[in-house]
Amino acid sequence: MLSVAKVQKRNSWRYYVRGVAFGDGRRPARQALTDAQEKAGLPPGVWMGRGLAALGLTAGQSLTERQMELVFGQGRHPDADRIERELLDDGADPETARLATALGQPIEEIERRKATPLLALDFTFRPQASLVVLWALGDDHTRRVIERAHERAIETVLRWLEDEVAQTRWSSGRQRAKAPTLVASRWRHFDNRDGFPLLHDHLLILNRAQRPDGTWAALDTRRLYQHIVAAGTLYTLTMTTEVCEELGLATVPREVTPGLRPVMEVAGVEQDLIDWSATRREQIDQALVGITDRYVKKHGRLPDERARHGLGWWAAQDTRRAKKTPKPLEQLRTWWRASAILRFGQEVVDGLLERCRAAGAVIRARVRPVVDTALAAVDVAAIVFTVRRSFARRHVLAEARRHLLETLRGRGFTRGLDDYIADAALSRHARQLTVPVTGRRTPAPDQLTYTADFAWPHRWWVAGVDGKPPRESSRYERARVAGLALQNAIRDARILAALGGEAPAATTSAAAGAVDYQDQAAPHAVDHPDRDAALTPAQRAAAVHAHQQAAMPEEYLDGRTTDPATWLYTPKNLALLAAFTQASEARARLIADGAQPKQPAKDAADPARQRQHPEQPDQRRGAGPNR
């Protein structure tokens, strides 16, 4: 999981020097950073990125407080003091000597334009809650495996950003160039502000990179922000796969918020253990109830998906505690283990890894390490289209990585499979919207926008549970059902084609526009010792069908309902029923008084007639949302 924050001039960068570099704690005044870290048992920050060579640094080298202040506080060379002193000895004036150490445009020039310099971006990486529990309560070997996978996943994301995403910009953004050499520093933290386990690293990416001519320029940070979701899914997929393969584990979907995308957690870690470690989540949920209630009173409606994200951020800020005194990891692990044993018992804590391995063995025996790229492509395209309508390659790539995580359940996969699925989804099921304009710069391939020609899924209402009112289905729920429906249609058509039969008209039409039902592209088999030999087309289609059904079972539909009987009790229809009742009572009083009641102008207030004649999409404009 990945979140991003800005590191700016004045107070923001000081927060990182004084707090983030000290384990999110409050460092004593006038105490050197190295001494404070050593006394508190905290690891020092380390340099990362291919751009270190230009600064005379090496990857893995520890940061000093002065280097952090120069680079992330002033935008200058990490050895600026020596360079400036040599220039002064050669007769240069102080201003010239200082400007010579600036990386790119000096911060002073940006401030003279009344602008706030952006010095770096803080990419914060953290594993899923179940992996954090295993890391906190597991033995030393388990802890080292998770930490090593965590570090390698961060390195993988940084390399991907350097190879595919990062660009420098100058001339007010009119000029751009690839930036394959970034400068970054990584800081390890062990716990949250409540002292409970939360393994996470802060990766500070400097907002400067070298241009092809060797000079330094600012990064295109807007482009970095656009690829945050794809970077986060790459981190989660890489780390989860490595841990599960090395420890023999598997993952299962866990729904955190009804209607939103589930989180793939390690099978065998009970929800009680996750709740024990995720103290911040409980605090945020309690605060969110009050904030949502005030939102409803102010706006007269429930918040939509975008508003819920904003309210969640405010709830997190309102419940954020003051900084703590950091402690060594061994001391924290001893306290965590004692706390868990006191709450759940020693048998539960000691047998955690074995239960996870037993649950993982069951899933690994049921879910084979095989991905049907044709089905994956149509599923990814259907989900992205339903959620976004228009999309770019980065959205498809992020969904392809989620598909691998959900389908393989922690099994390994061939490198580059996520890019292959994304390219297949775009080439087979997407239609380009971006039209190049003569005389203007040609958009980069990852800046093109696409759409698809799938049918727009109808909305439905989900029955309330635990006393909660019914709610409208979320975009992700509609996307999930749309993707599964297309996959089932394609499977049926392919199995019939493999057996020599003729696909029914309904099946063929459902698969039309998605993939040719006679396409016998073999499933992408992951290298694995227990992989079967080549199968016949019919056997392969049946095996893929069983695999996909096992990998994506009823978790997505459990607790959902499309029963029309529940639609009557939606808030909108309840209001219509109330208006209908009032009108009926008024007509009854008029009849009782002997007056002739007036007929209503239209039957819009009759929910029964609405159910008989539901609103249909506007077919004249193609597939689109209900209007």
C-alpha positions in Angstrom: 0.0 0.0 0.0 1.3 3.4 -1.0 0.6 7.0 0.1 2.3 10.2 -1.1 2.9 13.6 0.6 4.8 16.7 -0.4 8.1 17.9 1.2 8.3 21.6 0.9 10.3 24.6 2.1 10.2 26.0 5.6 8.3 23.8 8.1 7.6 20.7 6.1 11.2 19.6 5.4 12.1 20.3 9.1 9.3 17.8 10.0 11.2 15.1 8.1 14.6 16.0 9.5 13.4 16.1 13.1 10.6 13.5 13.1 10.5 11.1 10.2 14.3 10.6 10.4 13.8 9.8 14.1 11.1 7.1 13.8 8.2 9.5 13.8 9.3 10.5 17.3 10.3 13.8 19.0 14.1 14.1 18.9 15.6 15.9 21.9 16.8 19.4 21.2 20.5 19.9 20.2 21.1 16.1 20.0 22.7 14.9 16.8 20.6 12.7 14.6 23.1 9.8 14.5 23.4 9.8 18.3 19.7 10.0 18.8 19.1 7.1 16.4 21.7 4.9 18.0 20.4 5.6 21.5 16.8 4.8 20.4 17.8 1.7 18.4 16.6 3.1 15.1 18.2 2.2 11.8 19.7 5.2 9.9 18.3 6.3 6.6 20.0 5.0 3.4 20.5 6.5 -0.1 18.7 4.9 -3.1 18.4 5.5 -6.8 20.6 5.5 -9.9 21.2 9.3 -9.7 23.5 8.9 -6.7 26.6 8.5 -8.8 26.3 12.1 -10.1 26.4 13.3 -6.5 29.3 11.1 -5.4 27.1 8.8 -3.3 26.5 5.0 -3.4 23.2 3.1 -2.8 22.9 1.8 0.7 25.1 4.5 2.2 23.8 6.1 5.4 22.5 9.7 5.4 23.9 12.3 7.7 21.8 15.1 9.1 23.7 17.7 7.2 23.2 15.8 3.9 19.5 15.6 4.5 19.3 19.3 5.3 21.2 20.3 2.2 19.4 18.0 -0.3 15.9 17.8 1.0 15.8 21.2 2.8 17.8 23.5 0.4 17.9 21.6 -2.9 21.7 21.6 -2.9 24.5 19.1 -3.4 25.0 16.8 -0.4 28.6 17.9 -0.3 27.8 21.6 -0.8 29.9 22.7 2.2 33.1 21.4 0.7 32.3 22.6 -2.8 31.4 26.1 -1.6 34.6 26.3 0.6 36.8 25.4 -2.4 35.1 28.0 -4.6 35.6 30.7 -2.0 39.3 29.8 -1.7 39.6 30.2 -5.5 38.2 33.8 -5.1 34.6 33.4 -6.0 32.1 35.6 -4.2 29.7 34.0 -1.6 26.6 34.3 -3.7 28.2 32.7 -6.8 29.7 29.9 -4.6 26.3 29.2 -3.1 24.5 29.1 -6.4 27.1 26.7 -7.8 26.0 24.0 -5.3 22.3 24.3 -6.2 20.7 21.3 -8.0 18.8 23.0 -10.8 17.0 26.2 -10.2 18.0 27.7 -6.8 15.3 27.7 -4.2 15.8 31.5 -3.7 14.7 32.2 -7.2 11.5 30.2 -6.8 10.7 32.0 -3.6 11.3 35.4 -5.2 8.4 34.5 -7.6 6.2 34.1 -4.5 6.0 30.3 -5.1 6.5 27.5 -2.7 9.3 25.2 -3.7 8.6 21.5 -3.8 11.7 19.8 -2.6 10.7 16.1 -2.7 7.9 13.6 -2.6 7.4 11.2 0.3 6.3 7.8 -0.9 5.2 5.8 2.2 5.1 2.0 1.7 3.4 -0.4 4.1 2.3 -4.1 3.8 -1.2 -5.4 4.3 -2.3 -5.7 8.0 -2.0 -9.5 8.0 1.7 -9.3 6.9 2.3 -6.7 9.6 0.9 -9.2 12.2 3.1 -12.0 10.9 6.1 -9.7 11.0 5.4 -8.5 14.6 4.5 -11.9 16.1 6.5 -14.3 13.9 10.0 -15.7 14.6 13.2 -14.1 13.5 13.2 -16.0 10.2 9.7 -14.8 9.3 10.5 -11.3 10.3 13.6 -11.3 8.0 11.7 -12.7 5.1 9.0 -10.0 5.3 11.5 -7.2 5.8 13.6 -8.5 2.8 10.5 -8.7 0.6 9.5 -5.2 1.7 12.8 -3.7 0.8 13.0 -5.5 -2.6 9.5 -4.4 -3.4 10.4 -0.8 -2.8 13.5 -1.2 -5.0 11.3 -2.7 -7.7 8.9 0.3 -7.6 11.8 2.8 -7.7 13.4 1.0 -10.7 10.0 1.0 -12.5 9.6 4.7 -11.8 13.0 5.4 -13.2 12.5 3.2 -16.3 8.9 4.0 -17.2 7.6 7.0 -15.4 10.0 9.7 -14.3 10.6 12.7 -16.5 12.3 16.1 -16.0 10.7 19.3 -17.2 12.0 22.8 -18.0 11.0 25.9 -20.0 7.7 26.1 -17.9 7.0 22.4 -18.8 7.3 22.8 -22.6 10.5 20.7 -22.6 10.6 17.1 -21.2 13.1 14.3 -21.0 13.2 10.8 -19.4 14.8 10.7 -16.0 16.2 7.2 -15.5 18.4 8.4 -12.6 16.5 9.4 -9.4 17.9 10.4 -6.1 16.0 9.1 -3.0 16.5 8.2 0.6 14.6 5.5 2.6 13.7 5.6 6.3 12.4 2.6 8.3 9.7 2.8 10.9 8.4 0.0 13.1 5.2 1.2 14.8 2.3 3.6 14.6 1.8 6.5 17.0 -0.1 4.2 19.4 3.0 2.0 19.7 1.4 -1.0 17.8 3.1 -2.7 15.0 3.2 -1.0 11.6 6.1 -1.8 9.4 6.5 1.0 6.9 9.2 2.9 5.0 9.4 6.6 3.9 11.0 6.9 0.5 11.9 10.6 -0.1 12.3 11.2 -3.9 14.2 14.4 -4.6 12.4 16.7 -7.0 15.5 17.0 -9.1 17.0 14.8 -11.8 19.7 15.2 -14.4 18.8 16.1 -18.0 20.6 14.5 -21.0 23.1 17.4 -21.0 24.1 16.8 -17.4 22.3 19.8 -15.9 19.6 19.3 -13.2 15.9 20.1 -13.6 12.7 19.5 -11.7 10.7 16.3 -12.1 7.3 16.2 -13.7 5.6 15.6 -10.4 2.1 15.5 -12.0 3.2 12.5 -13.9 4.4 10.8 -10.8 1.1 11.5 -9.0 -0.8 10.0 -12.0 1.1 6.7 -11.6 0.8 6.3 -7.8 -1.9 3.6 -8.0 0.1 1.6 -10.5 3.2 1.9 -8.3 1.2 0.9 -5.2 -0.2 -2.2 -6.9 3.3 -3.2 -8.1 4.6 -2.9 -4.5 1.8 -5.0 -3.1 2.0 -7.7 -5.8 5.8 -7.9 -5.6 6.0 -8.1 -1.8 3.0 -10.5 -1.3 4.2 -12.9 -4.0 7.8 -13.1 -2.5 6.6 -13.7 1.1 3.9 -16.3 0.1 6.3 -18.2 -2.1 9.1 -18.3 0.5 6.9 -19.1 3.5 4.4 -21.3 1.7 1.4 -19.0 2.3 -1.6 -17.9 0.2 -4.0 -14.9 0.2 -7.7 -14.4 0.5 -9.8 -11.3 -0.1 -10.9 -9.3 3.0 -13.6 -6.6 2.6 -12.6 -3.6 4.6 -15.4 -1.2 3.5 -18.6 -2.6 2.0 -18.8 -2.0 -1.7 -15.1 -1.1 -2.1 -12.3 -3.3 -3.4 -11.2 -6.0 -1.0 -7.7 -6.3 0.4 -5.8 -9.5 -0.3 -4.7 -10.7 3.1 -2.7 -13.7 4.2 -5.0 -16.7 4.8 -4.9 -17.9 8.4 -4.5 -14.5 10.1 -7.8 -14.0 11.9 -9.7 -10.7 11.9 -9.2 -10.3 15.6 -5.5 -10.2 15.2 -5.8 -7.7 12.4 -8.1 -5.5 14.6 -5.6 -5.8 17.5 -2.8 -4.3 15.4 -4.8 -1.8 13.4 -5.7 0.5 16.3 -5.6 3.5 14.0 -8.3 2.0 11.8 -10.7 1.6 14.7 -10.1 5.2 15.8 -10.7 6.5 12.3 -13.9 4.5 11.9 -15.3 5.9 15.1 -14.4 9.5 14.1 -15.8 8.9 10.6 -19.3 8.1 12.0 -19.6 11.6 13.4 -18.1 13.3 10.4 -20.4 11.5 8.0 -23.4 12.4 10.2 -22.5 16.1 10.0 -22.0 15.8 6.2 -25.5 14.3 5.8 -27.1 17.1 7.9 -25.3 19.7 5.8 -25.9 18.3 2.3 -29.0 16.3 2.8 -27.5 13.1 1.3 -25.0 10.4 1.9 -21.4 11.1 0.6 -20.4 9.5 -2.7 -17.2 7.5 -3.1 -15.0 10.6 -3.7 -16.5 12.4 -0.7 -15.9 9.3 1.5 -12.2 9.4 0.7 -12.1 13.0 1.8 -14.0 12.4 5.0 -11.7 9.5 5.7 -8.7 11.8 5.4 -10.2 14.3 7.8 -11.0 11.5 10.3 -7.4 10.3 10.1 -6.2 13.9 10.8 -8.6 14.4 13.7 -7.5 11.2 15.5 -3.8 11.6 14.9 -1.9 11.5 18.2 1.2 13.4 19.2 4.6 12.0 18.6 6.0 9.4 20.9 9.4 8.3 22.1 10.7 5.7 19.7 11.9 2.3 21.0 14.2 -0.4 19.6 12.6 -3.1 17.6 13.4 -6.0 20.0 11.8 -4.1 22.8 8.7 -3.4 20.7 8.4 -7.0 19.6 8.6 -8.3 23.2 5.8 -5.9 24.2 3.7 -6.8 21.1 4.1 -10.5 21.9 3.1 -10.1 25.5 0.1 -8.0 24.5 -1.1 -10.5 22.0 -0.6 -13.5 24.4 -2.5 -11.6 27.1 -5.4 -11.1 24.7 -5.5 -14.2 22.6 -3.4 -16.8 24.5 0.0 -18.3 23.9 -1.3 -21.1 21.7 -2.8 -18.7 19.2 0.3 -16.6 19.0 2.8 -19.5 18.8 0.8 -21.4 16.2 0.1 -18.4 13.9 2.6 -19.2 11.2 1.6 -22.9 11.1 -2.1 -22.0 10.7 -1.2 -19.7 7.9 0.8 -22.4 6.2 -2.0 -24.9 6.6 -4.6 -22.5 5.1 -2.1 -21.6 2.4 -1.6 -25.3 1.5 -5.4 -25.8 1.0 -5.6 -22.7 -1.3 -2.5 -23.7 -3.2 -3.9 -27.1 -3.8 -7.1 -25.6 -5.2 -5.7 -22.6 -7.1 -3.1 -23.5 -9.7 -0.4 -21.1 -10.8 -2.1 -20.5 -14.2 -3.4 -17.3 -15.7 -5.6 -17.3 -18.8 -4.4 -14.1 -20.4 -7.5 -13.8 -22.7 -9.9 -13.9 -19.7 -7.6 -11.6 -17.7 -7.6 -9.0 -20.5 -11.4 -8.9 -20.8 -11.8 -8.8 -17.1 -9.3 -6.0 -16.7 -10.9 -4.0 -19.5 -14.4 -4.5 -18.2 -13.5 -3.3 -14.7 -11.6 -0.3 -15.8 -14.3 0.8 -18.2 -17.1 0.4 -15.7 -15.2 2.3 -13.0 -13.8 5.1 -15.1 -15.5 5.1 -18.6 -12.3 6.7 -20.1 -8.9 5.5 -19.0 -5.2 5.5 -19.8 -2.7 2.6 -19.8 -1.6 3.2 -16.2 -5.2 2.4 -15.0 -5.2 -0.8 -17.0 -1.8 -1.8 -15.7 -2.8 -1.2 -12.1 -5.9 -3.4 -12.6 -3.8 -6.1 -14.3 -1.6 -6.2 -11.2 -4.6 -6.5 -9.0 -6.0 -9.3 -11.2 -2.7 -11.3 -10.8 -2.8 -10.7 -7.0 -6.4 -11.9 -6.8 -6.1 -14.8 -9.2 -2.8 -16.3 -8.3 -3.4 -15.9 -4.5 0.3 -15.3 -3.8 1.8 -17.7 -6.4 4.7 -16.6 -8.5 4.4 -15.4 -12.1 6.5 -14.7 -15.0 8.1 -11.2 -15.1 6.3 -8.9 -17.4 2.9 -10.7 -17.3 1.2 -7.6 -15.9 2.4 -5.5 -18.9 1.3 -8.3 -21.3 -2.2 -8.4 -19.9 -2.5 -4.6 -20.0 -1.4 -4.4 -23.6 -3.8 -7.2 -24.5 -6.7 -5.4 -22.8 -5.9 -2.2 -24.7 -5.4 -3.8 -28.1 -8.3 -6.2 -28.0 -11.0 -4.4 -26.0 -10.2 -0.7 -25.9 -10.8 2.1 -28.4 -8.5 5.1 -28.5 -10.1 8.5 -27.8 -7.0 10.7 -28.1 -6.7 12.1 -31.6 -3.2 13.5 -32.5 -3.4 17.2 -33.7 -1.2 18.3 -36.6 1.4 20.9 -35.4 1.2 19.8 -31.8 3.4 17.5 -29.8 2.4 13.9 -30.2 1.2 12.5 -26.9 3.3 9.8 -25.2 1.8 6.3 -25.4 1.0 6.3 -21.7 -0.8 9.6 -22.0 -3.4 8.3 -24.6 -6.9 7.9 -23.4 -9.2 5.0 -24.2 -12.7 3.7 -23.8 -14.5 0.5 -24.5 -17.7 -0.6 -26.1 -19.0 -2.9 -23.4 -22.6 -2.5 -22.3 -23.0 -0.2 -19.3 -24.0 -2.4 -16.3 -27.3 -1.5 -14.6 -27.3 -0.2 -11.0 -28.8 -2.3 -8.2 -29.4 -1.9 -4.5 -27.8 -3.9 -1.8 -29.9 -4.9 1.2 -28.8 -3.4 4.5 -27.4 -5.6 7.2 -27.0 -5.0 11.0 -29.8 -2.4 10.9 -28.1 -0.3 8.2 -30.3 1.1 5.4 -30.0 -0.2 1.8 -27.3 1.3 -0.3 -26.7 1.7 -4.0 -24.1 -0.7 -5.5 -20.7 0.9 -5.9 -18.9 1.3 -9.2 -16.5 -1.5 -8.2 -19.3 -3.9 -7.4 -20.8 -3.2 -10.8 -17.4 -3.6 -12.5 -16.8 -6.9 -10.7 -20.1 -8.3 -11.8 -19.6 -7.1 -15.4 -16.1 -8.6 -15.6 -17.3 -12.0 -14.2 -20.3 -12.0 -16.6 -18.0 -11.5 -19.6 -15.6 -14.2 -18.4 -18.4 -16.7 -18.0 -19.7 -16.0 -21.5 -16.3 -16.4 -23.0 -15.6 -19.6 -21.0 -18.9 -21.2 -22.2 -18.2 -20.3 -25.8 -14.6 -21.6 -25.7 -15.6 -24.9 -24.1 -18.3 -25.5 -26.7 -15.9 -24.6 -29.5 -13.2 -26.9 -28.1 -15.8 -29.8 -27.9 -16.9 -29.2 -31.5 -20.3 -27.8 -30.6 -21.9 -24.5 -31.6 -22.1 -21.7 -29.1 -25.6 -20.6 -28.3 -26.6 -17.2 -29.7 -26.9 -15.6 -26.3 -23.4 -16.8 -25.4 -22.0 -15.6 -28.7 -23.6 -12.2 -28.4 -22.4 -11.8 -24.8 -18.8 -12.5 -25.9 -19.0 -10.3 -29.0 -16.7 -7.4 -28.9 -14.7 -9.1 -26.1 -12.8 -11.9 -27.7 -13.4 -14.4 -30.5 -14.9 -17.4 -28.9 -12.7 -19.7 -31.2 -9.5 -18.0 -30.0 -7.6 -20.9 -28.5 -4.7 -18.9 -27.0 -3.2 -21.1 -24.4 -3.3 -20.0 -20.8 -0.1 -18.4 -19.6 1.5 -21.1 -17.4 3.8 -20.0 -14.6 6.9 -22.0 -14.2 6.2 -24.3 -11.3 7.4 -27.9 -10.5 3.9 -29.4 -10.3 2.7 -27.9 -13.6 0.9 -30.5 -15.8 2.0 -31.5 -19.3 0.3 -29.9 -22.3 -3.5 -30.4 -22.3 -6.0 -30.9 -25.2 -8.1 -27.8 -26.0 -11.1 -29.2 -24.2 -9.1 -30.1 -21.1 -7.4 -26.8 -21.1 -10.7 -24.9 -21.3 -12.2 -27.0 -18.5 -9.0 -26.6 -16.3 -9.1 -22.8 -16.8 -12.8 -22.7 -15.9 -12.2 -24.6 -12.7 -9.2 -22.5 -11.8 -10.9 -19.2 -12.3 -13.9 -20.3 -10.3 -11.6 -21.4 -7.5 -9.5 -18.2 -7.6 -12.4 -15.8 -7.7 -15.3 -17.4 -5.9 -18.3 -15.9 -4.1 -16.3 -13.5 -2.0 -17.3 -10.7 -4.3 -21.0 -11.5 -4.3 -21.4 -12.7 -0.7 -23.9 -10.6 1.1 -25.0 -8.8 -2.1 -28.4 -9.1 -3.6 -30.0 -8.2 -6.9 -33.5 -9.2 -5.7 -36.0 -6.6 -7.0 -38.0 -7.0 -3.8 -35.2 -5.1 -1.9 -35.4 -2.2 -4.4 -38.7 -1.0 -3.0 -37.0 0.0 0.2 -34.4 2.3 -1.3 -34.4 5.9 0.1 -35.6 7.2 -3.2 -38.5 4.8 -3.5 -39.5 5.3 0.1 -39.9 9.0 -0.6 -42.0 8.2 -3.6 -44.1 5.8 -1.6 -44.7 8.5 1.0 -45.8 11.0 -1.7 -48.0 8.3 -3.2 -49.6 7.6 0.2 -50.3 11.3 0.8 -51.9 11.7 -2.6 -54.1 8.6 -2.0 -55.2 9.9 1.4 -56.0 13.3 -0.2 -58.2 11.7 -2.9 -59.9 9.5 -0.3 -60.9 12.6 1.7 -62.2 14.3 -1.4 -64.3 11.3 -2.3 -65.6 11.2 1.3 -66.6 14.8 1.0 -68.4 14.2 -2.4 -65.9 16.0 -4.6 -64.5 14.6 -7.8 -60.7 14.0 -7.3 -58.4 15.4 -9.9 -56.3 12.9 -11.9 -52.6 13.2 -11.5 -50.8 14.7 -14.5 -48.4 11.6 -14.7 -47.6 8.4 -12.9 -44.1 9.4 -12.0 -44.9 9.1 -8.3 -46.0 5.4 -8.7 -43.1 3.2 -7.9 -45.1 0.1 -9.1 -45.3 1.6 -12.6 -41.6 2.5 -12.4 -40.8 -1.1 -11.7 -42.9 -2.3 -14.6 -41.3 0.2 -17.0 -37.7 0.7 -15.7 -35.6 3.5 -17.2 -33.5 2.2 -20.1 -30.1 3.6 -21.3 -30.1 6.0 -24.2 -29.4 3.6 -27.1 -28.9 6.4 -29.6 -25.6 7.3 -28.0 -24.3 3.8 -27.6 -23.6 2.2 -24.2 -23.6 4.6 -21.4 -24.9 5.2 -17.9 -28.7 5.3 -17.2 -30.0 8.8 -17.8 
